[in-house]
Amino acid sequence: MASTLRQCFFLFAFLTMIQVCLGSSNPAEKVTLDLYYESLCPFSIKFIITELPLIFQNGIIDIVDLRLFPWGNAELSSHTSFTCQHGPHECLLNTVEACAIDMWPDLEDHFLFIGCVESQVFKGKYKEWGACFKEFGLDPKHVTSCYKGEDGKKLELKYANLTSALKPPHDFVPWVVVAGKPLFDDYENFISYICKAYKGPLPSACKKASFASIPRNKTKASFASVSRKKTNHVLPASEPAVPF
């Protein structure tokens, strides 16, 4: 009897171990999607408000780790100050968006806010970006304290370092990197690169060979669709910020 019980125990333990091993198999890792951009670049704005939202609509977001880097073609003028390609308003909004990412690390929270800010810029209402707090019921206190103080500057300097560490260096913005590989001028086809990089079961949007779910006429970006590194309208970041 004892021998039978012992055999049953070992069999139960063996089956339990198999179940644990099978249950612990790791799902495929999400594909990193990194966007290096600047807030007043018209091509960055277009990508944020018309291209990126697609991945939330077609299920691609389930296999993606989206990260935003609001620095773009800004340049350090010293160890603690910087200038931006489109002037002080861009430095302001880059910092606001960096603070939003830090304050609301959940992607849906900060992406909604940043998308709203960029939509305001697109409509020529970049001085009214503060309305985005109210639109999504977000408390502006911490973000305001951040971008007006040293924390915002530190965040932007962090993004400056992350952007300068790119290999190869970015030539323009938006600069899109999928699974560690830059897409160069083919960045508008980022979804196809995500699908190729993902090692798990593909969402239905990936299985459509023509990517018919993507409402665009062209399939390849041109250099006319980017902001090159060559700066224009560079003004000191220390100029008065735009109140909201």
Buried (B, 14 or more C-beta within 10 A) or exposed (E): EEEEEEEEEEEEEEEEEEEEEEEEEEEEEBBBBBBBBBBBBEBBBBBBBEBBBBBBEBBBBEBBEBBBBBBBBBBBEEEEBBBBBBBBBBBBBBBBBBBBBBBBEEBEBBBBBBBBBBBBBBEEEBEBBBEBBEEEEBEBEBBBEBBBEEBBBEBBBBBBEBBEEBEEEBBBBBBBBBBEEBBBBBBBBBBBBBBEBBEEEBBEBBEEEEBEBBEEEEEEBEEEBBBEBEBEEBBEBEEEBBEB
